[in-house]
Amino acid sequence: MKIKKGDILVIKNIGRMYSTYTDIFEKLSFNNIFKNNDINNGDIVVVFNISKHKTANIKLYAVTTIDGKQGLFSKKAFYKKIKN
């Protein structure tokens, strides 16, 4: 599954969440740059930014829920794409 900004996704594995990653939170314009962990399995989210991990060879996806909760996840966190 290819993921891009604006895609709507479903969270399947919150174990793939980066709850603390201040540098990336700041780079990707998170509201809270210290800790983000309010998103749960089954939540529907929209991708608002994408970045590469600083040391691992993976992409990180900044997402937000309809009520403004933000999270940072690797691709393995998502169940399916609702919208392209």
Number of C-alpha atoms within 10 A of each C-alpha: 8 7 16 14 14 14 16 21 23 18 22 17 17 22 13 16 22 20 20 16 14 16 11 20 22 13 11 17 12 22 13 14 17 13 16 20 14 11 20 15 14 14 15 21 26 22 20 18 18 19 14 13 14 11 6 7 8 12 15 20 26 25 25 21 17 10 7 10 16 24 26 29 21 20 18 13 19 23 16 13 17 12 9 11
